[in-house]
Amino acid sequence: MSRRILIVDDEPLNLDLLSQELADLGHVTENAASGADALKKMRGFDPELIFLDY
């Protein structure tokens, strides 16, 4: 079952790696490099799961 997943991380390599792994598993991903960017993307993308770093 495909899920919509938002990945929030300020490290581009982490975004790329996790996004690619999840896409390979059949999930749809959006990436955000900041909290502000994540809030904007959440409105249009409506993710079912969010991965965050801290």
Rosetta constraint file for C-alpha pairs under 8 A:
AtomPair CA 1 CA 26 HARMONIC 7.69 0.50
AtomPair CA 1 CA 27 HARMONIC 7.93 0.50
AtomPair CA 2 CA 26 HARMONIC 5.61 0.50
AtomPair CA 2 CA 27 HARMONIC 4.68 0.50
AtomPair CA 2 CA 28 HARMONIC 6.91 0.50
AtomPair CA 3 CA 26 HARMONIC 7.94 0.50
AtomPair CA 3 CA 27 HARMONIC 5.05 0.50
AtomPair CA 3 CA 28 HARMONIC 6.11 0.50
AtomPair CA 3 CA 47 HARMONIC 7.88 0.50
AtomPair CA 3 CA 48 HARMONIC 6.46 0.50
AtomPair CA 3 CA 49 HARMONIC 7.69 0.50
AtomPair CA 4 CA 27 HARMONIC 6.27 0.50
AtomPair CA 4 CA 28 HARMONIC 4.92 0.50
AtomPair CA 4 CA 29 HARMONIC 5.83 0.50
AtomPair CA 4 CA 30 HARMONIC 7.96 0.50
AtomPair CA 4 CA 45 HARMONIC 7.70 0.50
AtomPair CA 4 CA 46 HARMONIC 7.47 0.50
AtomPair CA 4 CA 47 HARMONIC 4.87 0.50
AtomPair CA 4 CA 48 HARMONIC 5.39 0.50
AtomPair CA 4 CA 49 HARMONIC 6.70 0.50
AtomPair CA 5 CA 27 HARMONIC 7.15 0.50
AtomPair CA 5 CA 28 HARMONIC 6.19 0.50
AtomPair CA 5 CA 29 HARMONIC 4.77 0.50
AtomPair CA 5 CA 30 HARMONIC 6.48 0.50
AtomPair CA 5 CA 47 HARMONIC 5.21 0.50
AtomPair CA 5 CA 48 HARMONIC 5.99 0.50
AtomPair CA 5 CA 49 HARMONIC 4.90 0.50
AtomPair CA 5 CA 50 HARMONIC 5.70 0.50
AtomPair CA 5 CA 51 HARMONIC 7.53 0.50
AtomPair CA 6 CA 29 HARMONIC 5.67 0.50
AtomPair CA 6 CA 30 HARMONIC 4.91 0.50
AtomPair CA 6 CA 31 HARMONIC 5.90 0.50
AtomPair CA 6 CA 32 HARMONIC 7.41 0.50
AtomPair CA 6 CA 38 HARMONIC 7.71 0.50
AtomPair CA 6 CA 42 HARMONIC 7.66 0.50
AtomPair CA 6 CA 47 HARMONIC 5.85 0.50
AtomPair CA 6 CA 49 HARMONIC 6.38 0.50
AtomPair CA 6 CA 50 HARMONIC 4.72 0.50
AtomPair CA 6 CA 51 HARMONIC 6.29 0.50
AtomPair CA 7 CA 15 HARMONIC 6.64 0.50
AtomPair CA 7 CA 18 HARMONIC 7.81 0.50
AtomPair CA 7 CA 19 HARMONIC 7.35 0.50
AtomPair CA 7 CA 29 HARMONIC 7.13 0.50
AtomPair CA 7 CA 30 HARMONIC 6.24 0.50
AtomPair CA 7 CA 31 HARMONIC 4.88 0.50
AtomPair CA 7 CA 32 HARMONIC 6.16 0.50
AtomPair CA 7 CA 50 HARMONIC 5.83 0.50
AtomPair CA 7 CA 51 HARMONIC 4.80 0.50
AtomPair CA 7 CA 52 HARMONIC 6.31 0.50
AtomPair CA 8 CA 15 HARMONIC 7.33 0.50
AtomPair CA 8 CA 31 HARMONIC 6.03 0.50
AtomPair CA 8 CA 32 HARMONIC 4.76 0.50
AtomPair CA 8 CA 33 HARMONIC 5.75 0.50
AtomPair CA 8 CA 34 HARMONIC 6.54 0.50
AtomPair CA 8 CA 35 HARMONIC 7.30 0.50
AtomPair CA 8 CA 38 HARMONIC 6.53 0.50
AtomPair CA 8 CA 50 HARMONIC 7.42 0.50
AtomPair CA 8 CA 51 HARMONIC 6.02 0.50
AtomPair CA 8 CA 52 HARMONIC 4.91 0.50
AtomPair CA 8 CA 53 HARMONIC 6.64 0.50
AtomPair CA 9 CA 14 HARMONIC 6.89 0.50
AtomPair CA 9 CA 15 HARMONIC 6.20 0.50
AtomPair CA 9 CA 31 HARMONIC 7.88 0.50
AtomPair CA 9 CA 32 HARMONIC 6.51 0.50
AtomPair CA 9 CA 33 HARMONIC 5.15 0.50
AtomPair CA 9 CA 34 HARMONIC 6.69 0.50
AtomPair CA 9 CA 52 HARMONIC 6.26 0.50
AtomPair CA 9 CA 53 HARMONIC 5.62 0.50
AtomPair CA 10 CA 15 HARMONIC 7.92 0.50
AtomPair CA 10 CA 32 HARMONIC 7.79 0.50
AtomPair CA 10 CA 33 HARMONIC 4.56 0.50
AtomPair CA 10 CA 34 HARMONIC 6.18 0.50
AtomPair CA 11 CA 15 HARMONIC 6.51 0.50
AtomPair CA 11 CA 33 HARMONIC 7.30 0.50
AtomPair CA 12 CA 16 HARMONIC 6.17 0.50
AtomPair CA 12 CA 33 HARMONIC 7.55 0.50
AtomPair CA 13 CA 17 HARMONIC 6.08 0.50
AtomPair CA 14 CA 18 HARMONIC 6.07 0.50
AtomPair CA 15 CA 19 HARMONIC 5.85 0.50
AtomPair CA 15 CA 31 HARMONIC 6.41 0.50
AtomPair CA 16 CA 20 HARMONIC 6.01 0.50
AtomPair CA 17 CA 21 HARMONIC 6.22 0.50
AtomPair CA 18 CA 22 HARMONIC 6.12 0.50
AtomPair CA 19 CA 23 HARMONIC 6.04 0.50
AtomPair CA 19 CA 29 HARMONIC 6.12 0.50
AtomPair CA 19 CA 30 HARMONIC 7.69 0.50
AtomPair CA 19 CA 31 HARMONIC 7.47 0.50
AtomPair CA 20 CA 24 HARMONIC 6.07 0.50
AtomPair CA 21 CA 25 HARMONIC 6.52 0.50
AtomPair CA 22 CA 26 HARMONIC 6.55 0.50
AtomPair CA 22 CA 27 HARMONIC 5.47 0.50
AtomPair CA 22 CA 28 HARMONIC 7.50 0.50
AtomPair CA 22 CA 29 HARMONIC 7.33 0.50
AtomPair CA 23 CA 27 HARMONIC 4.88 0.50
AtomPair CA 23 CA 28 HARMONIC 6.07 0.50
AtomPair CA 23 CA 29 HARMONIC 6.90 0.50
AtomPair CA 30 CA 41 HARMONIC 7.63 0.50
AtomPair CA 30 CA 45 HARMONIC 7.71 0.50
AtomPair CA 31 CA 38 HARMONIC 7.76 0.50
AtomPair CA 32 CA 37 HARMONIC 5.48 0.50
AtomPair CA 32 CA 38 HARMONIC 5.11 0.50
AtomPair CA 32 CA 41 HARMONIC 7.49 0.50
AtomPair CA 33 CA 37 HARMONIC 6.51 0.50
AtomPair CA 33 CA 38 HARMONIC 7.39 0.50
AtomPair CA 34 CA 38 HARMONIC 6.14 0.50
AtomPair CA 35 CA 39 HARMONIC 6.26 0.50
AtomPair CA 36 CA 40 HARMONIC 6.51 0.50
AtomPair CA 37 CA 41 HARMONIC 6.27 0.50
AtomPair CA 38 CA 42 HARMONIC 6.00 0.50
AtomPair CA 39 CA 43 HARMONIC 6.74 0.50
AtomPair CA 40 CA 44 HARMONIC 7.33 0.50
AtomPair CA 41 CA 45 HARMONIC 5.78 0.50
AtomPair CA 41 CA 46 HARMONIC 7.89 0.50
AtomPair CA 42 CA 46 HARMONIC 5.19 0.50
AtomPair CA 42 CA 47 HARMONIC 6.39 0.50
